[in-house]
Amino acid sequence: MTPTPAPQEAAIQPVVWHAWFDGSAAPNPGKIGIGALLVAPDGIRTEKSLPLNRCGCNNEAELHALSLVLDMAEAAGARTLAIRGDSKAVADWIVGTDSTEIEPLATLVTSIRARISAFGNVSICWTPRHKNKEADRLSRRALGLSEAEPARKKGRRRRR
């Protein structure tokens, strides 16, 4: 009688949490509002919308929003996190494909990178603004702004 091979164990898939962040400055620079959405693997959603009661630029707002989503993920016990935001600059700064020479922003980037290293696995991806609507809504709500984008004028510009 030949022994039957033991069934192979299925590869263990990490439990992935999904997060979206956005920051607003009105005007730019101006008052900062941040928004974050965290979705647990079981689908439970946590939203936060906070005014920072300070002034800054839109990039600073985006970095603070990313920091907020990390706070939320850490508090929830997330280890594997897929983060999306509509700021290409912030995504590039965090993954290291670009950098900023502006000291307050560089300090925030360094702090966020250190915090990310405490998680098991984190991916940060740029996503187009139209795919980041919920986080955008939350950041705009923090400033008391309309949740709808301002209408853009249609048609061609007239040359003078």
Secondary structure per residue as TSV (DSSP state, phi and psi in degrees):
chain	resnum	aa	ss	phi	psi
A	1	M	-	360.0	131.1
A	2	T	-	-95.9	140.6
A	3	P	-	-69.3	143.6
A	4	T	-	-85.3	136.8
A	5	P	-	-65.8	146.1
A	6	A	-	-67.6	141.1
A	7	P	-	-61.4	139.7
A	8	Q	-	-74.0	138.3
A	9	E	-	-71.7	138.2
A	10	A	-	-66.8	143.3
A	11	A	-	-61.4	132.8
A	12	I	-	-78.4	120.9
A	13	Q	-	-87.4	137.0
A	14	P	-	-67.6	150.3
A	15	V	-	-83.2	109.8
A	16	V	E	-98.1	128.8
A	17	W	E	-97.8	145.8
A	18	H	E	-116.1	140.7
A	19	A	E	-142.3	148.4
A	20	W	E	-131.4	144.2
A	21	F	E	-137.7	155.8
A	22	D	E	-159.5	148.6
A	23	G	E	-129.2	147.9
A	24	S	E	-129.9	145.0
A	25	A	E	-128.5	125.0
A	26	A	E	-133.2	118.3
A	27	P	T	-66.5	-173.9
A	28	N	T	-109.0	111.3
A	29	P	T	-74.4	156.3
A	30	G	E	-179.0	-156.6
A	31	K	E	-62.7	141.9
A	32	I	E	-105.9	133.9
A	33	G	E	-128.5	143.3
A	34	I	E	-129.1	151.8
A	35	G	E	-139.6	144.8
A	36	A	E	-146.7	144.2
A	37	L	E	-130.3	128.1
A	38	L	E	-121.7	128.0
A	39	V	E	-117.7	119.1
A	40	A	-	-72.5	161.6
A	41	P	T	-56.7	-28.2
A	42	D	T	-86.8	4.0
A	43	G	-	94.4	-5.3
A	44	I	-	-69.1	129.8
A	45	R	E	-105.5	139.4
A	46	T	E	-126.5	125.0
A	47	E	E	-115.6	144.2
A	48	K	E	-137.5	140.0
A	49	S	E	-136.6	114.7
A	50	L	E	-133.8	132.5
A	51	P	E	-82.9	140.1
A	52	L	E	-90.2	-5.0
A	53	N	E	53.5	41.0
A	54	R	E	-154.2	169.7
A	55	C	E	-107.7	151.3
A	56	G	E	-178.0	-175.5
A	57	C	-	-95.0	171.4
A	58	N	H	-62.9	-35.4
A	59	N	H	-66.0	-38.4
A	60	E	H	-64.2	-41.4
A	61	A	H	-60.4	-43.1
A	62	E	H	-62.2	-42.9
A	63	L	H	-65.0	-40.0
A	64	H	H	-65.7	-35.2
A	65	A	H	-66.6	-40.0
A	66	L	H	-63.5	-40.8
A	67	S	H	-61.5	-39.8
A	68	L	H	-61.5	-44.3
A	69	V	H	-65.7	-33.3
A	70	L	H	-67.3	-39.6
A	71	D	H	-57.8	-46.1
A	72	M	H	-63.6	-44.2
A	73	A	H	-65.4	-41.6
A	74	E	H	-63.4	-45.1
A	75	A	H	-62.7	-31.2
A	76	A	H	-83.3	-10.3
A	77	G	T	85.5	19.1
A	78	A	-	-68.4	143.0
A	79	R	S	-117.6	-34.6
A	80	T	E	-115.7	123.0
A	81	L	E	-135.5	129.9
A	82	A	E	-109.2	111.6
A	83	I	E	-109.4	139.3
A	84	R	E	-132.0	140.7
A	85	G	E	-150.0	158.4
A	86	D	S	-94.8	14.7
A	87	S	-	-102.3	104.8
A	88	K	H	-62.8	-38.4
A	89	A	H	-58.7	-49.1
A	90	V	H	-63.4	-45.3
A	91	A	H	-58.6	-45.0
A	92	D	H	-66.2	-38.7
A	93	W	H	-63.8	-42.1
A	94	I	H	-71.2	-41.8
A	95	V	H	-80.8	-11.3
A	96	G	T	92.4	11.3
A	97	T	S	-84.9	-7.4
A	98	D	S	-152.2	168.9
A	99	S	-	-144.0	166.4
A	100	T	-	-122.2	142.6
A	101	E	-	-95.6	-4.1
A	102	I	-	-78.2	114.3
A	103	E	H	-52.9	-51.1
A	104	P	H	-60.4	-37.0
A	105	L	H	-71.2	-41.9
A	106	A	H	-61.8	-37.7
A	107	T	H	-64.3	-43.0
A	108	L	H	-63.4	-41.4
A	109	V	H	-60.9	-45.6
A	110	T	H	-61.3	-43.4
A	111	S	H	-63.1	-43.5
A	112	I	H	-66.1	-42.2
A	113	R	H	-59.5	-41.7
A	114	A	H	-63.9	-40.6
A	115	R	H	-66.6	-38.2
A	116	I	H	-63.8	-35.0
A	117	S	T	-64.7	-17.2
A	118	A	T	-78.2	-14.9
A	119	F	S	-86.1	164.6
A	120	G	S	-69.9	-51.1
A	121	N	E	-154.0	124.3
A	122	V	E	-132.1	132.3
A	123	S	E	-117.7	140.1
A	124	I	E	-124.3	123.3
A	125	C	E	-127.9	142.1
A	126	W	E	-74.9	141.1
A	127	T	-	-133.6	145.0
A	128	P	-	-60.5	152.0
A	129	R	G	-55.7	-37.8
A	130	H	G	-68.4	-12.8
A	131	K	G	-102.1	8.6
A	132	N	-	-124.6	29.7
A	133	K	H	-61.0	-38.8
A	134	E	H	-68.1	-43.3
A	135	A	H	-67.0	-37.7
A	136	D	H	-61.9	-43.6
A	137	R	H	-58.6	-42.9
A	138	L	H	-67.3	-40.2
A	139	S	H	-69.1	-37.8
A	140	R	H	-69.9	-36.8
A	141	R	H	-61.1	-36.8
A	142	A	H	-60.3	-26.8
A	143	L	T	-100.1	1.4
A	144	G	T	74.3	21.4
A	145	L	-	-87.9	159.7
A	146	S	-	-59.6	141.6
A	147	E	S	-79.7	-11.5
A	148	A	S	-93.6	145.6
A	149	E	-	-67.4	146.4
A	150	P	-	-63.7	144.8
A	151	A	-	-67.6	137.9
A	152	R	-	-94.1	144.2
A	153	K	-	-72.0	136.5
A	154	K	-	-96.5	159.9
A	155	G	S	99.3	176.2
A	156	R	-	-90.4	150.2
A	157	R	-	-74.2	144.2
A	158	R	-	-85.2	136.3
A	159	R	-	-87.8	143.5
A	160	R	-	-110.4	360.0
